[in-house]
């Protein structure tokens, strides 16, 4: 994102929005893949609290009223979600009752059956049916000419659906819009394809699914990954343009005068260090660092916020701005609003727990802590620790010890102790430190 200093002009509309927003530059996701992150966004809880560890995981029945949509619904809001990624959909999370309206997501007819399968309330049946449908598309769909050059989700169509809802919504309303892009496959419409990478590399579904590397790749094919990054940049540019048109519509319809607008993401994407895409067990900073812009009604100037924050903080921030008390079960704290000054300064945290069972205490995984320029990843149960200086080394090519010989004493230990203090009860473990 050029908003955060990237070399290509990918996000001019984000930059325009930042001129009237709080822009949190040290903000991270609570996970490096969709479902746990979406759960944190709605609940204000870490995966260790809401028990969403895996892709297509769901909130336990006892916790299904513990989310911001339910709170706002009980405070007189119309609540709605337009979610084009099935892995984030309220039906998959088992939070559908928290929403007054779930409009049909505007996705390609080729992939809509996967969304339709969310109506199956039996989780094992859904997992089996969805897995079969997705694998069939990936293996054989690209043999079909119409599918081979398909854009699964068009950002403009998603924002058009949002406009349709807003026009007819009873106020006050809460609307969550979740775009699938710029998620892979990085297929843009013709206007954006070739903007940063001319030529035919990675322009069809067949190229994506048959020629892309495995997530873990050797240094010898870094060039191919660099090409993928440029296609990803084009997809970001397409999303940015659609966001700009939506902002213009809010302004011309005068709806921005009483709208709180929050723009964020569920995860990032890695194109270096031997890992392409996301959902790695190593919680790379590129996978967890995400944008957060909060624009309040009548706000006419921008603020750059350097406080560490993560997705658990968005729900309590919105409640605080709206004058609704934060419930005790939320892990996060307000980033702006009347209660913000009373919040204790904490690192932000991300978690990878996909290899553990949701029915027991996690037995294996990783937790990342971010504080200022430092990104620490702690692995349990064996206690390994990796520490990086993101300000100097954003792609994590060197451990801190190589950049700061000797590096500031106690940084790794202090961050592990923060993890210990915050999460050791949920993990039932006593982490040791093996620093690298």
C-alpha positions as CSV (number, residue, x, y, z in Angstrom):
1,X,0.0,0.0,0.0
2,X,1.5,3.4,-1.0
3,X,-0.3,4.8,2.0
4,X,2.3,3.1,4.1
5,X,5.3,3.9,1.9
6,X,5.2,1.2,-0.8
7,X,7.0,2.2,-4.0
8,X,4.1,1.8,-6.4
9,X,1.0,4.1,-6.4
10,X,-1.4,1.4,-5.3
11,X,-3.7,3.2,-2.8
12,X,-4.4,6.9,-3.7
13,X,-8.0,6.6,-2.4
14,X,-6.8,5.3,0.9
15,X,-4.4,8.2,1.1
16,X,-7.3,10.6,0.4
17,X,-9.4,9.0,3.2
18,X,-6.4,9.2,5.5
19,X,-6.5,13.0,5.2
20,X,-9.7,12.8,7.3
21,X,-9.1,9.7,9.4
22,X,-7.2,8.3,12.3
23,X,-4.5,6.2,10.5
24,X,-3.0,3.5,12.7
25,X,0.3,2.6,11.2
26,X,1.3,-0.1,13.7
27,X,-1.9,-2.2,13.5
28,X,-2.0,-6.0,13.1
29,X,-4.4,-8.8,12.7
30,X,-4.9,-11.3,15.4
31,X,-4.1,-14.1,12.9
32,X,-2.6,-14.6,9.5
33,X,-5.7,-16.1,7.8
34,X,-9.3,-15.2,7.5
35,X,-11.6,-17.0,9.9
36,X,-9.9,-16.3,13.2
37,X,-9.3,-12.7,12.2
38,X,-12.9,-12.1,11.2
39,X,-14.0,-13.6,14.6
40,X,-11.7,-11.2,16.4
41,X,-13.1,-8.3,14.4
42,X,-16.6,-9.0,15.5
43,X,-16.0,-10.3,19.1
44,X,-13.2,-8.1,20.2
45,X,-11.5,-11.3,21.4
46,X,-8.4,-13.2,20.7
47,X,-8.6,-16.7,19.2
48,X,-7.6,-18.1,22.5
49,X,-10.8,-16.5,24.0
50,X,-13.4,-17.2,21.2
51,X,-11.9,-20.6,20.3
52,X,-11.8,-20.0,16.5
53,X,-8.5,-21.6,15.5
54,X,-9.0,-23.0,12.0
55,X,-10.3,-21.9,8.6
56,X,-14.1,-22.2,8.7
57,X,-14.0,-22.5,12.5
58,X,-17.0,-21.2,14.4
59,X,-17.9,-19.5,17.6
60,X,-19.0,-21.9,20.4
61,X,-22.7,-21.8,21.2
62,X,-22.2,-20.3,24.6
63,X,-20.4,-17.3,23.1
64,X,-22.7,-16.5,20.3
65,X,-24.1,-13.3,21.8
66,X,-20.6,-12.0,22.5
67,X,-20.1,-9.9,19.5
68,X,-20.6,-6.2,18.4
69,X,-23.4,-6.9,16.0
70,X,-25.5,-8.5,18.8
71,X,-24.8,-5.6,21.1
72,X,-25.8,-3.0,18.5
73,X,-28.9,-5.0,17.5
74,X,-30.0,-4.9,21.2
75,X,-29.3,-1.1,21.2
76,X,-31.7,-0.5,18.3
77,X,-29.4,-0.8,15.3
78,X,-30.2,-2.6,12.1
79,X,-27.2,-4.9,11.6
80,X,-26.2,-6.3,8.3
81,X,-23.2,-8.1,6.6
82,X,-22.2,-8.3,3.0
83,X,-19.4,-10.9,3.1
84,X,-17.9,-12.3,-0.1
85,X,-15.4,-14.7,1.5
86,X,-17.3,-17.8,2.8
87,X,-14.5,-18.3,5.4
88,X,-15.6,-15.0,7.1
89,X,-19.4,-15.3,6.6
90,X,-21.6,-15.0,9.7
91,X,-23.2,-18.3,8.8
92,X,-19.8,-20.0,8.9
93,X,-19.0,-18.3,12.2
94,X,-22.5,-19.3,13.5
95,X,-23.3,-15.6,14.2
96,X,-26.2,-15.2,11.8
97,X,-28.7,-14.4,14.5
98,X,-26.7,-11.3,15.4
99,X,-27.5,-9.7,12.0
100,X,-30.9,-8.3,10.9
101,X,-30.0,-8.8,7.3
102,X,-27.6,-11.0,5.3
103,X,-27.9,-9.9,1.7
104,X,-26.8,-12.4,-0.9
105,X,-23.1,-11.7,-1.5
106,X,-22.3,-10.5,-5.1
107,X,-19.9,-13.2,-6.1
108,X,-19.5,-15.1,-9.4
109,X,-22.0,-17.7,-10.2
110,X,-19.1,-20.2,-10.4
111,X,-18.2,-19.8,-6.7
112,X,-21.7,-19.0,-5.3
113,X,-22.4,-22.6,-4.6
114,X,-19.7,-22.5,-1.9
115,X,-21.5,-19.6,-0.3
116,X,-24.9,-21.3,-0.7
117,X,-23.5,-24.3,1.2
118,X,-23.2,-22.1,4.3
119,X,-26.9,-22.6,4.7
120,X,-26.0,-26.1,5.8
121,X,-26.0,-25.8,9.5
122,X,-24.3,-29.1,10.1
123,X,-20.6,-28.2,10.2
124,X,-19.2,-31.6,9.1
125,X,-21.6,-31.7,6.1
126,X,-20.7,-28.2,5.1
127,X,-16.9,-28.9,5.4
128,X,-17.2,-32.0,3.2
129,X,-19.5,-30.4,0.6
130,X,-17.5,-27.1,0.5
131,X,-14.2,-29.0,0.3
132,X,-15.4,-31.0,-2.6
133,X,-16.8,-28.0,-4.5
134,X,-13.6,-25.9,-4.0
135,X,-11.3,-28.7,-5.0
136,X,-13.3,-29.4,-8.1
137,X,-13.1,-25.8,-9.1
138,X,-9.3,-25.6,-8.5
139,X,-8.6,-28.8,-10.3
140,X,-10.9,-28.7,-13.3
141,X,-12.5,-25.2,-13.5
142,X,-9.5,-23.6,-15.2
143,X,-10.1,-26.1,-18.1
144,X,-13.2,-24.1,-19.0
145,X,-12.6,-20.9,-21.0
146,X,-15.2,-18.8,-19.2
147,X,-13.8,-19.7,-15.8
148,X,-10.2,-19.4,-16.8
149,X,-10.3,-15.6,-17.0
150,X,-12.8,-15.1,-14.3
151,X,-12.8,-12.4,-11.6
152,X,-14.4,-14.2,-8.6
153,X,-15.5,-11.1,-6.9
154,X,-15.7,-7.6,-8.4
155,X,-15.0,-4.9,-5.7
156,X,-17.4,-2.4,-7.4
157,X,-20.2,-4.9,-7.3
158,X,-19.7,-5.4,-3.5
159,X,-19.8,-1.7,-2.9
160,X,-22.9,-1.4,-5.1
161,X,-24.6,-4.0,-2.9
162,X,-23.6,-1.9,0.1
163,X,-25.2,1.2,-1.5
164,X,-28.4,-0.8,-2.2
165,X,-28.6,-1.8,1.5
166,X,-27.9,1.7,2.8
167,X,-30.5,3.3,0.6
168,X,-33.2,1.2,2.2
169,X,-31.8,0.6,5.7
170,X,-33.7,1.7,8.8
171,X,-31.3,3.9,10.8
172,X,-29.2,3.6,12.8
173,X,-27.5,0.8,11.1
174,X,-24.3,-1.2,11.4
175,X,-23.0,-2.6,8.1
176,X,-20.0,-4.9,7.7
177,X,-18.7,-5.1,4.1
178,X,-16.1,-7.8,3.6
179,X,-14.4,-7.9,0.2
180,X,-12.8,-11.1,-1.0
181,X,-10.2,-9.3,-3.1
182,X,-7.3,-8.6,-3.2
183,X,-7.1,-12.3,-2.1
184,X,-5.6,-14.7,-4.6
185,X,-6.2,-15.5,-7.4
186,X,-5.2,-11.9,-8.3
187,X,-7.6,-11.5,-11.2
188,X,-8.5,-7.9,-12.0
189,X,-10.8,-6.5,-14.7
190,X,-9.2,-5.3,-17.9
191,X,-8.8,-1.7,-16.8
192,X,-6.3,-2.7,-14.0
193,X,-4.6,-5.7,-15.5
194,X,-1.2,-4.8,-16.8
195,X,-1.0,-1.6,-14.7
196,X,2.1,-2.8,-12.9
197,X,3.0,-6.0,-14.8
198,X,2.6,-5.8,-18.6
199,X,2.3,-9.2,-20.4
200,X,0.6,-12.5,-19.9
201,X,2.2,-13.8,-16.7
202,X,-0.4,-15.0,-14.2
203,X,-3.4,-13.6,-16.0
204,X,-5.5,-16.8,-16.0
205,X,-6.9,-19.2,-13.4
206,X,-4.8,-22.0,-14.9
207,X,-1.6,-20.1,-14.4
208,X,-2.6,-19.4,-10.8
209,X,-3.5,-22.9,-9.8
210,X,-1.1,-24.9,-11.9
211,X,2.0,-22.6,-12.1
212,X,2.2,-20.8,-8.7
213,X,4.6,-22.1,-6.2
214,X,3.7,-23.8,-3.0
215,X,3.5,-21.4,0.0
216,X,7.0,-22.5,1.0
217,X,9.3,-21.8,-1.9
218,X,13.1,-21.9,-2.6
219,X,15.1,-18.7,-3.3
220,X,15.6,-19.8,-6.9
221,X,12.0,-18.9,-7.8
222,X,11.9,-15.5,-6.1
223,X,11.5,-13.9,-9.5
224,X,8.2,-15.7,-10.1
225,X,7.0,-14.6,-6.6
226,X,7.9,-11.0,-7.5
227,X,5.7,-11.2,-10.6
228,X,2.8,-12.5,-8.4
229,X,3.4,-9.5,-6.1
230,X,2.8,-7.1,-9.0
231,X,-0.5,-8.9,-9.9
232,X,-1.4,-8.5,-6.2
233,X,-0.6,-4.8,-6.4
234,X,-3.0,-4.5,-9.4
235,X,-5.7,-6.1,-7.4
236,X,-5.1,-3.7,-4.5
237,X,-5.3,-0.8,-6.9
238,X,-8.7,-2.1,-8.2
239,X,-10.0,-2.3,-4.6
240,X,-8.7,1.1,-3.8
241,X,-10.5,2.6,-6.9
242,X,-13.8,1.0,-5.8
243,X,-13.4,2.3,-2.3
244,X,-12.8,5.8,-3.8
245,X,-16.1,5.6,-5.7
246,X,-17.9,4.5,-2.6
247,X,-16.5,7.4,-0.7
248,X,-17.7,9.8,-3.4
249,X,-21.2,8.3,-3.2
250,X,-21.3,8.8,0.6
251,X,-20.2,12.4,0.1
252,X,-22.6,13.3,-2.7
253,X,-25.5,11.6,-0.9
254,X,-24.6,13.5,2.3
255,X,-24.5,10.2,4.2
256,X,-20.9,10.8,5.3
257,X,-22.1,13.5,7.7
258,X,-23.4,10.9,10.1
259,X,-21.3,7.8,9.2
260,X,-18.5,6.3,11.2
261,X,-16.3,4.6,8.6
262,X,-13.8,1.9,9.5
263,X,-11.5,0.4,6.9
264,X,-9.2,-2.6,7.8
265,X,-8.3,-6.1,6.7
266,X,-8.2,-9.6,8.0
267,X,-4.6,-10.3,7.0
268,X,-1.8,-9.4,4.8
269,X,0.2,-11.3,2.2
270,X,3.8,-12.5,2.0
271,X,6.0,-12.4,-1.1
272,X,9.5,-12.9,0.5
273,X,11.5,-14.9,2.9
274,X,10.6,-18.2,1.3
275,X,6.8,-17.9,2.0
276,X,4.2,-16.8,-0.5
277,X,0.6,-16.0,0.4
278,X,-0.4,-16.2,4.1
279,X,-1.6,-18.7,6.7
280,X,2.0,-19.6,7.7
281,X,2.8,-21.1,11.1
282,X,5.5,-18.3,11.5
283,X,3.2,-15.3,11.6
284,X,5.4,-13.2,9.3
285,X,4.9,-9.4,9.8
286,X,3.9,-9.1,6.1
287,X,1.0,-11.5,6.9
288,X,-0.2,-9.8,10.1
289,X,0.4,-6.1,9.4
290,X,-2.8,-4.5,8.2
291,X,-4.3,-1.1,7.7
292,X,-6.7,0.6,10.0
293,X,-8.4,3.9,9.1
294,X,-11.2,5.3,11.3
295,X,-13.1,8.4,10.0
296,X,-15.7,10.1,12.2
297,X,-18.6,12.3,11.1
298,X,-17.4,15.8,10.2
299,X,-13.8,14.9,10.6
300,X,-11.7,17.1,8.3
301,X,-8.1,16.4,9.2
302,X,-6.0,13.3,9.5
303,X,-4.0,11.9,12.5
304,X,-1.2,9.4,12.3
305,X,-1.4,7.1,15.2
306,X,1.6,5.0,16.2
307,X,0.0,3.1,19.1
308,X,0.2,-0.7,18.8
309,X,-3.2,-2.2,18.1
310,X,-4.9,-5.3,16.8
311,X,-8.3,-6.5,15.6
312,X,-9.6,-7.0,19.1
313,X,-9.5,-3.2,19.5
314,X,-12.0,-2.3,16.8
315,X,-15.2,-3.4,18.5
316,X,-14.5,-1.7,21.8
317,X,-13.4,1.5,19.9
318,X,-16.7,1.6,18.0
319,X,-18.7,1.0,21.2
320,X,-16.8,3.8,23.0
321,X,-17.3,6.3,20.2
322,X,-21.1,5.4,20.3
323,X,-21.3,5.8,24.0
324,X,-22.0,2.2,24.7
325,X,-20.0,0.5,27.5
326,X,-17.4,-2.1,26.6
327,X,-18.5,-5.5,28.0
328,X,-16.1,-7.3,30.2
329,X,-15.6,-10.2,27.8
330,X,-13.9,-8.1,25.2
331,X,-10.1,-8.5,25.2
332,X,-9.4,-5.3,23.3
333,X,-9.5,-1.7,24.3
334,X,-10.6,1.6,22.7
335,X,-8.1,3.2,20.4
336,X,-10.0,6.5,20.3
337,X,-13.0,7.8,22.2
338,X,-13.7,8.9,25.8
339,X,-12.1,5.8,27.4
340,X,-9.0,5.7,25.2
341,X,-6.8,7.6,27.7
342,X,-7.6,5.2,30.5
343,X,-6.5,2.2,28.4
344,X,-3.2,0.6,29.4
345,X,-0.5,0.5,26.8
346,X,0.0,-3.1,25.6
347,X,1.7,-4.8,22.7
348,X,-0.5,-6.1,19.9
349,X,-0.8,-9.8,19.4
350,X,-1.3,-12.3,16.6
351,X,-1.9,-16.1,16.9
352,X,-1.5,-19.2,14.8
353,X,-3.3,-22.1,16.5
354,X,-4.6,-24.1,13.5
355,X,-2.8,-27.2,14.5
356,X,-4.5,-27.4,17.9
357,X,-7.9,-28.7,18.8
358,X,-10.5,-26.1,19.8
359,X,-11.9,-28.5,22.4
360,X,-8.8,-28.5,24.6
361,X,-6.0,-26.1,25.6
362,X,-3.8,-25.5,22.6
363,X,-0.8,-27.8,22.5
364,X,1.2,-26.3,19.6
365,X,1.3,-23.0,17.9
366,X,2.8,-19.5,17.8
367,X,2.0,-16.1,19.3
368,X,3.5,-12.9,18.0
369,X,3.8,-9.7,20.0
370,X,4.4,-6.3,18.4
371,X,5.8,-3.4,20.3
372,X,7.1,-0.3,18.5
373,X,9.6,-1.6,15.9
374,X,9.9,-5.0,17.4
375,X,8.1,-8.1,16.1
376,X,8.6,-11.2,18.3
377,X,7.3,-14.7,17.5
378,X,7.1,-17.2,20.4
379,X,6.6,-20.9,19.6
380,X,5.0,-23.2,22.0
381,X,5.4,-25.7,23.6
382,X,9.2,-25.7,23.0
383,X,9.6,-22.0,23.8
384,X,11.6,-20.9,20.7
385,X,11.7,-17.1,20.1
386,X,12.5,-15.1,17.0
387,X,12.9,-11.3,17.3
388,X,12.9,-8.8,14.4
389,X,13.3,-5.1,14.0
390,X,10.6,-4.3,11.5
391,X,11.6,-0.6,11.1
392,X,15.0,-1.7,9.7
393,X,14.1,-5.1,8.3
394,X,10.4,-5.2,7.3
395,X,10.8,-8.4,5.3
396,X,12.4,-10.2,8.3
397,X,15.6,-11.2,6.6
398,X,17.7,-10.9,9.7
399,X,17.2,-11.6,13.4
400,X,17.7,-8.6,15.7
401,X,21.0,-9.9,17.0
402,X,22.4,-9.5,13.5
403,X,21.2,-5.9,13.2
404,X,22.0,-4.8,16.8
405,X,25.1,-6.5,18.1
406,X,24.4,-6.6,21.0
407,X,20.7,-5.7,20.6
408,X,18.9,-3.8,23.4
409,X,19.0,-6.1,26.4
410,X,15.8,-7.6,27.6
411,X,13.6,-6.9,24.6
412,X,12.8,-10.5,23.8
413,X,12.4,-11.5,27.5
414,X,10.1,-8.5,28.1
415,X,7.8,-9.4,25.2
416,X,7.7,-13.1,26.1
417,X,6.7,-12.0,29.6
418,X,3.9,-9.9,28.2
419,X,2.7,-13.0,26.3
420,X,3.1,-15.0,29.5
421,X,1.1,-12.6,31.6
422,X,-1.7,-12.2,29.1
423,X,-2.2,-15.7,27.8
424,X,-0.5,-18.3,30.0
425,X,-3.7,-19.2,31.8
426,X,-5.4,-20.1,28.5
427,X,-2.3,-22.0,27.4
428,X,-1.7,-23.7,30.8
429,X,2.0,-23.5,30.0
430,X,5.1,-21.9,31.4
431,X,7.0,-20.6,28.3
432,X,10.8,-20.8,28.3
433,X,12.9,-18.5,26.1
434,X,15.3,-19.8,23.4
435,X,16.3,-16.6,21.7
436,X,17.5,-16.3,18.1
